[in-house]
Amino acid sequence: MTYQQLPSMYQSFENTMAKKKVDFVIVRLRVQPKSEIRELTNQINVAIDPSLRKALWKNYEIKSVSQNSKDESYVLLIQDLTE
């Protein structure tokens, strides 16, 4: 689903992340995760809707990666507490 199909849902997601209403976010990747943080960040950006990127990267940081199979993995992002 895209922002154009469900704008209110995406606005709710963005608002939740912008206000840090959740402690963590999990992103599913349908590719093998890269080990370099910059490449992994690019993979996450491809996997999520562009409307969510600003709030995600402003308030959350990558904590860990779990790989289920060759082409499916999950990335755990936790609240950035440095602010």
C-alpha positions as CSV (number, residue, x, y, z in Angstrom):
1,M,0.0,0.0,0.0
2,T,1.2,3.5,-0.7
3,Y,0.6,6.9,0.8
4,Q,-1.7,7.7,-2.1
5,Q,-3.9,4.7,-1.3
6,L,-4.1,5.2,2.4
7,P,-2.9,8.8,3.3
8,S,-4.6,8.9,6.7
9,M,-2.8,5.6,7.8
10,Y,0.6,7.0,6.7
11,Q,-0.1,10.3,8.4
12,S,-0.8,8.4,11.6
13,F,2.4,6.4,11.3
14,E,4.4,9.5,10.7
15,N,2.8,11.3,13.6
16,T,3.5,8.3,15.9
17,M,7.1,8.2,14.9
18,A,7.6,12.0,15.0
19,K,6.2,12.2,18.5
20,K,8.1,9.1,19.6
21,K,4.9,7.4,20.8
22,V,6.5,4.0,20.2
23,D,9.8,2.7,21.6
24,F,10.8,0.8,18.5
25,V,10.1,0.3,14.8
26,I,10.6,-2.9,12.8
27,V,11.2,-2.8,9.1
28,R,11.0,-5.8,6.9
29,L,13.5,-6.1,4.1
30,R,12.8,-8.5,1.1
31,V,16.6,-8.7,0.4
32,Q,19.7,-9.8,2.1
33,P,20.7,-7.0,4.5
34,K,23.9,-5.2,3.9
35,S,26.5,-5.2,6.6
36,E,27.6,-1.6,6.1
37,I,25.3,0.9,7.9
38,R,25.1,3.3,4.9
39,E,24.0,0.5,2.5
40,L,21.5,-0.9,5.1
41,T,20.1,2.6,5.5
42,N,19.5,2.7,1.8
43,Q,17.8,-0.6,1.9
44,I,15.5,0.6,4.6
45,N,14.6,3.7,2.6
46,V,13.6,1.6,-0.3
47,A,11.5,-0.6,1.9
48,I,9.4,2.1,3.5
49,D,7.2,4.8,2.1
50,P,9.0,8.1,1.5
51,S,6.4,9.9,3.7
52,L,7.8,8.1,6.7
53,R,11.6,8.6,6.2
54,K,12.0,12.0,7.8
55,A,10.4,11.0,11.1
56,L,12.0,7.6,11.2
57,W,15.6,8.9,10.7
58,K,15.1,11.9,13.0
59,N,13.9,9.8,16.0
60,Y,15.1,6.2,15.6
61,E,18.4,4.5,15.0
62,I,19.3,1.0,13.8
63,K,19.8,-1.4,16.7
64,S,19.9,-4.9,15.1
65,V,19.2,-7.0,12.1
66,S,17.6,-10.5,12.1
67,Q,17.5,-12.6,8.9
68,N,14.9,-15.3,8.5
69,S,15.8,-16.5,5.1
70,K,18.0,-15.6,2.1
71,D,15.5,-12.9,1.0
72,E,13.7,-11.8,4.1
73,S,15.1,-10.0,7.1
74,Y,14.0,-7.5,9.8
75,V,15.7,-4.4,11.1
76,L,15.0,-3.2,14.6
77,L,15.2,0.6,15.1
78,I,15.0,2.0,18.6
79,Q,14.3,5.6,19.8
80,D,17.3,7.8,19.5
81,L,17.8,9.0,23.1
82,T,20.7,11.4,22.3
83,E,18.4,14.4,21.9
